[in-house]
Amino acid sequence: MFISREKFETFHAIRGNYSLYVKNRKDLKDDSIIRVAKEEYDVILTEKDLEEMRKNFERLMYKYIN
């Protein structure tokens, strides 16, 4: 599965700014991330995308953020 730069940057931004979206980090569940990505960033994320990004976070971070 291919994760685009836009998807990863959105995922990273939402995780980094979780306090803007939920009161407690434990509330930042997959459905919340998918909803915020669609509403605020106009990016469609799926459960598979989130799973892939968590699994390969370091590789994607090096590829897209550095």
NORMO-V759055 format. One record per run of one state. SS is the DSSP state (hx for helix, st for strand, lp for the rest). FROM is the first residue (numbers start at 1). LEN is the number of residues. If there is no record, write none. Layout:
BEGIN
ss={SS SS}
from={FROM FROM}
len={LEN LEN}
END
This chain:
BEGIN
ss={lp hx lp hx lp hx lp hx lp hx lp hx lp}
from={1 5 17 18 21 25 28 30 42 47 56 57 66}
len={4 12 1 3 4 3 2 12 5 9 1 9 1}
END
